[in-house]
């Protein structure tokens, strides 16, 4: 099967969500599945074997997974719209078409505009926690 992971941060970034997505993806690759990852490019972090400049969009191979780091711009009120605009571009739509299963790790809202384009696509969301002052 072909899996597309959508995750805000990915290996080598540290954190529970990053580690979970990386380990699940690595194990899927070991079992013969294909895994692609869409994540946000982090300033100053180079992933895997890429030679891209920090903060630039890149594609890298990490333990058999194809990792696509995308630039969404600065944090702020409009960032969500920048994310949606970037997710609607043809390269990301091609990743979604390619996948049998799309797995959103905490960031389903990234996928929202694509849901209308691919209503029959099998999509699942993994909620890793909801930190707030309200139960």
N, C-alpha and C positions, 0 to 999 in steps of 0.2 A: 504494500500500500504506500501511498504518497501522503505525507503529513506536512502541513504548513503550520508552524508555530508563530503566533503573533505575541510578542512579549516586549514590555517597555525597556528592559535591560537584559543582557545576556552575557554569558561567559566571555571574557574573564572578569567581568564585573562581579562584585561579591554581594551576596544576599540570598535569602531563602528562595524567592521566586526564580532568580537566575540559576541557582543550583538545581532546583527541581526541574526546570525546563531543560537544562543541559543534560542532567542524568537520564531523564525520560527519553530525550532525543538520542542520546548516545546508545541507550539500550535498544531502542527501536532500530537504529542502524546496525547494531550487532546481530539483530534478528532478520536482517535483509531488507528492511523497509527504507524508503527514501525520506529524508527530512530536510526541509528548508525552513529558515527562521527569518522573520522580519522583526527588526528591533530598531531602536533609536540610536543614532550615532552619538557617542559620548566624546566630548572634547578631551583630547589628550590620551585617549585609549585606543590602542591598535588591536584588532581582533585577529587571531590566527596568523595566517601567512600574508595578509594583505600588505600592500606597500602604500596604501592611501594615506593622505595627510590627516592628522587628527581633526575631527569635526567634519570631514568630507564623507560623502556617501561612498560605500565600499561593499565589495562582495568578497567573502573569504571562506575557506574550508576549515571547519573546526571538528576534528574527530569524525569526519565523514558527513557532517552536516554543512549545507550551504547557508551561510549567514549573510543576510543583506542588511546593512546598517544604513538607515535613511536619516536625512536631516529634516527636522520639522521646524526649526527656528527657536527663538527665545520663548521662555515661559511667559505666560500672561493670558489675558482674557481671550485673545484671538488664536492661541496656539491650537485649540481643538479644531478650528476651521482650517488651519495650515495642515494638520494631520489628515483631515478628511480629504483635502485637495490632493495631497501627496498619495494617499491610498487609492484615489480614483485614477491615477495615471496608468498608462497601458502596461508598464512593467509589473506593477503590483497586481493588476487585474490578471495578467498572465500567470503569476504565481498561484492565484486563487483558482483559476481554471485548471491548472496543472494538478492541484491537490485533490485527493479523495476525501480527506478530512482536514478541516481547519480548526486549530485549537488556540483559543484566545486565553492567554494567562493574565487575568485581571483587567485587560484592556479591550473588552468587547466593543466599547464605544469607537475604537479605531475602525472596526469592521462595519459599523452601522450603515454607511452609504453603500457599501458593497453588498449588503444583505438585499437591497432592492434590485440590484443587477443580477445577483445569483440567489434567487429565493429557494431553489432546491438543493443548494450546497449543504452538505452535512457540516454543521458548525457546533462546537462545544466550547463552553467557557469554564475555566478552572478558577474558582475564587480562592485565593490564598489567604484571605483575611480581610476584615473590614474594620479598620482602625478609626474610631470616631468617639465622640463623647456620648453619643446616643446608642442604646442597645440595639 
